[in-house]
Amino acid sequence: MEAVVLSHRGGLLSELHDRRVLLTGHSGFKGAWLATLLAEVGSQVQGFAQAPGEPSLHRLLGRGAPPWGYGDVRDRAAVERAFAEGQPEVVLHLAAQPLVRRSYADPVGTFSANVQGTVHVLEAARACPSVRAVVVVTSDKCYRNDGGGRRFREDDPLGGDDPYSASKAAAEVVTAAYRRSYCARADPPKGVATARAGNVLGGGDWSEDRLLPDVVRAIAAGQPLVLRYPEAVRPWQHVLDVCYGYALLAAALLRDPTHHARAWNFAPAEDGLPVREVVELALARFGSSLGWRRASEAQPPEAQALRLDATQARTELSWRSQLSVEEAVSWTVDWHRALDGGRPALDLCREQWAAYSRRLGRA
């Protein structure tokens, strides 16, 4: 990587250099991007996740993906084996059922993965003597949203009307219980924190019911995009900003496992855009005139406005979004167009991390 901001040579993530890191959910969209960042800073990364479907950024990365194998966080014995064999110093827990609409169809699977899976990871971390820092990734949807549109702070009440949101709020409660009851009392203490980010954009995401993947599929099909809630406002941010925040928090926990052991929001300072405006930005960047239409059938309810206050991360971790919503859309579209043009996914990820590092250096 060109700049030292993200490197191990005195960079902001130097604490992660040569550390044994267990990354759950490494086969997912955010997990794959985080794996490339950890590789750049010199971490010894081990992955633990279910095998992905196709297409998959994890599979496209090839040699850039972390080793160890596949497993399910709902399988306690498999989680314990991963800890026993890897003896990680840092745990970044991203494995989850991440989709709101799927949670309506499969609430049992959602709660099992997002709550019981988190219990399994934290229990294994508690029992593993090598572990020093744990970051549990939850969601911006873990808050009790009254529809008022204000920015949620980390000490606001948790809740969730749909199974996905409720499962993430429950994962927050579980993590806080393990932190207070076990990890803070360990000798030496284990730093345990949660991370709540907004709606993430980036190259290599082909998930169902995600906005820019839906744009890509609509263009391929030659059909206007169907939007369920075109006026809904979300804290859009690029996957680089989010993964950098997760890694920065893990490094901070290694330096001070007590002070940083709490919940953290990672969100842009600017107000989010409505869904329809993000779609229009993406279509324009792709050079498409397809347009969009509102869904005519009934949809599961979702909050119309969701905003986070990331003051704590800005003041205490020196983290802030480096990419505007417009830039996040542009970088995502450009990544996919380059991939379609035959560029290797690993090269594209490394190039965007290098550009992001230069952006951090100027900041």
N, C-alpha and C positions, 0 to 999 in steps of 0.2 A: 504494500500500500504506500502511496506516495508521501502522505503527510504523517507526522508522528502523533497526531491527536488521538487516533484510534490504535496506534501500535503499542507494543510492549516497551518501547524505548522511552520511558519516562512519560508515556501518554496517560490520558485520563483513565484508561482501563488497564493500567499496568498491573493492578492487583490480580487480574485474571490470567496473566501470562503464566504458562506452565502449571496451572491449577487443573486438577481433575474435576471436570464438570459433567454432571448427569443432566441431560436435556430430555425431559419427557415431551412427547408431542413433536419430535423432530421431523416426522414425516408430513406434518401439516404445513400450511402456507407460512404462518409466522415462524414456526419452528425451523423450517428450512432456511429462511432468511437469517434467523438468529444463529443457526449453525455456521453459516458462512462468516458472520461477524466474529464468532468465537474462534474460528480457524484463523482469521486474519490477525487476531491479537495473541495467538499462540497458546490457546487453551487446549488441554487434552480432553476432547469432547467424546462422550459416549451417548448414544441415542437410545431411547426407549419409547416405542410407540407402535400403534397398529400399522400394518402394511397399508400403504395408500392405494387408492384406485388410480385410474388413468383419465385424463392426463394428470401429472403430478410434478411439481417443482422438485421435490425430493428425488425422484427418479431421474429427472433431467440433469440434476447436479452431478450424478455419477460419483466420481472420486471425491467430490467436494462434500458429500454427505457423510455424517458421522457413522462410525462402526457400532457394533455390539449386537444388533438384531432387533427383532420386533417382539412386542408384548402388549398386554392390556392392563391398564391401571386398575381395572376391576378384579384382576387376579392377584390377590395379596402375595401368594407364594412367588409369582413371577417378579413382582416388584421387589420383594426381599432378596431374591437372587441377584437382581441388577445391582442393588446396593452392596451386597456381599462380594460380588466379583469386581465391581468397579471401585469401591471405597472412595466415593466422591467427596471432594471438599466443598463443592458448590452444587446446589440443586436448583434448576430452573424448571418449574412445573407448568407446562403449557398443555399437556394432554387433556382433552375435554371433548364433549359433544357441543359444538360451538354455534348451532343454528337455532334461531327462535322458532321458526315454523316447524322444523323437525321435532322440537320439544313438545309441540302440541300433539303430534302424531305418536311420539314415543316418550311419554313422561317418565316411565320407569327406567328406560335406558339412560335418559338424560340425568336423572337424579343419581343413578348408580355410578355413571362415569364422573360426574362433576362433584358429587359430594363424597360417596364412598371411595372413589378413586383418590380424592384428595386426602382422605383419612389414611389410606394405605401408604401414600407417599410420605406423609408427615410421620406416621408411625415408624416407617422404615428409617427415616432421617433421624428420628429421636433415638433409635437403637444403634445407629451407625456411628462409631466413635470418630470417624474421619470428617464428618460433616461439620462445616463452620457457618454456612450461609444458605438460606432457602428463600427463593422468590416464588410465590404462588400467584400465577396470573389468573385474575378473575375477569371482570367486565365492568364497563361503565353502566351497565343495566342492573347492577346490584343494588342501586339506591331505590328507596320508596319514592316513586315519581308521582307527584300530585298534578302534573300537567301545567304547572305554573311557569315553566321555562327558565327558572333561575339556574345558576351554575352550582352543581353539587360539590361540597367540600368533603374531605375524608371523614369528618366526624358527624356527617348527616345520617339520619336513620336509614337502615337497610330494608329492603323489601323486594317485591316482585310479583306481578299479577299473573305472568305466564310461567310455565315450568322452567324455561331456561333462566330467566331473571331470578326466580326464586332459588334455583340451584346454585347460582353464583353468589347470592346473598348468604345462603347456607354455607358455602365453601369459605366465605369470609369469617363467619362465626366459628366454624371448625378451626380455621387457622389461628384465630385469636386465642381460642381455648388452648391449643397446643403450645402457642408462644408463651402464654402466661403460666400454664400448669407445668410444662416440662422444659422447653428449650431455653427460656430465660433463666431457669434455675440450674441448668447444666453447668459443669465445671470442666473446661471453660464454656461460657454461654454460646448457644447457637443462635445466630441472628435470623429471624424469620419475619418476612414482610410480604404484603400483598400488593399487586400492581393492577390498576384499573385504567384501561385505555379506551379510546373512542373507536369509531368505525375506521377500519384500516384499509388503505388502498395500496396496491403494489403489483409489480409483475409476478406472474406465476401463480395467481389465484384463479382456480377454476371451480370453486365451490358453488353449490346450488344456492339460490336465493341471496347472492351477493351482487352488489350493484354493477361494478365494472365487468365482472365475469358475465353478467346478464347482457351487458352492452356488446361484449365480444360475440356471444352466442347469437344475439339478434342480428348483428352485421353479417355473420356467417350464414344465417338463415335468410337474410334479405327481408326481414319482417320488422315492423316498428316495435320498439321495446314496450312491454306492458309494465306499468308502474302501479304498485298497490297503494302507496301513500306518497304521491309526488310532492306534497307540501311539507312532509316531515323534515325536521331539521336535526342534523347529527354533527358531532365533532369529528369531521373527516380529517385524517392524517395519514402520512405515508408510513409504510412498514419500517423504513429506515429510522425514522424518528422514534417509533415505538420500541423497536428492538434495541436501539441505543439506550433508551431509558431503562429497559429491563437489565441490560448489562451494567449500566452505571449504578443502578441500585444494588446489584449483586456485589460489585466492587466496594461500594460504600459499606455494606454489611460486613465484609471481610475486615475493613479498617476499624469499624466500630459496630459490633453486633448488637449493642444495647440501644444506642441512640436512634439508629435507623430502622429498628424493628417495629414497624407499624404499617398502616395502609398508605398508598401513594397513588395519586392521580397523574396520568400522563395525557395531556390534551393540549390542543392549540390555544393560544391566547385570543385569536380572532373568533368571532361568532361563526358557527357552522352555516353552511348553505343548505337550502332545500334540496331534496333528492333530484328534482327536475333540473335544477341548475347544474348539478354535478354531471348528470347525464348529457346535458347540452354541451358542456365543456368537453366531455369525452368524445361525443360524436363529431364535434368540430375538429378535434385533434386527429381523429381517424380520417377526417375528410369525408364523412358520411352524411347524407341528407335524409336518413331513414325517419328520424323523429321518434316520438313516443305517444302512447295513449294510456289513459287511465283504465285500470282493471274494472270490468263490469260486474264480476261476481263478488260475493261477500268475502271478506278477508278476516283472518284472526286479528284481534285488536293489538295495536302497538302504540307506544307513546308518541305523540306528535312532535314533541321537543325534548331534546336531551343535550345537556351541556355540562361540562366539568370545569372545576376551578383547579388549576395546576400550580397555584402560587407556591405551595410547599416544595414541589420538585424544582421550581425555578430558583427559589431562594436558598434551599439547602443542598441541592445536588447540582446546581448550575445547569439544569437541563431546560431546554425550550425547543419547540418545534423549529426546525431549520427550513422546512418547506411549506409554502402556502398551499391552500387547497388547489389552486390553479396549477402550481408546480407539481403537487402530488399526482394530479390527473395526468399531466404531461409526461412525467417520468414513467408512470405506469403504462400509458399508451406507447411511448417510445420503446420501452422494454419489450412489449409484445410484438411490435412491428419489427424490431431487430431480430427477435426469435423467429418470426415467420420468414425473415430474410436469410435464415440459416446460421445465425450467430449462436454459439454455445451458451446455454443458460448460466453456467458457472462464470464465464467471462463477463456476461452482462451484469451479474450480481456484484462481482468484484469491481467492475468499472463504476457502478453506482455507489458502492461503498467508498471508493477513492474520491469520487466527486463530493460525496457527503462529508468525508473527512476534510477536504479542502474548505468546504463551507464552514465547518466547525472551527477550523484554524483561523479563518477570517473573522468569525464571531468572537 
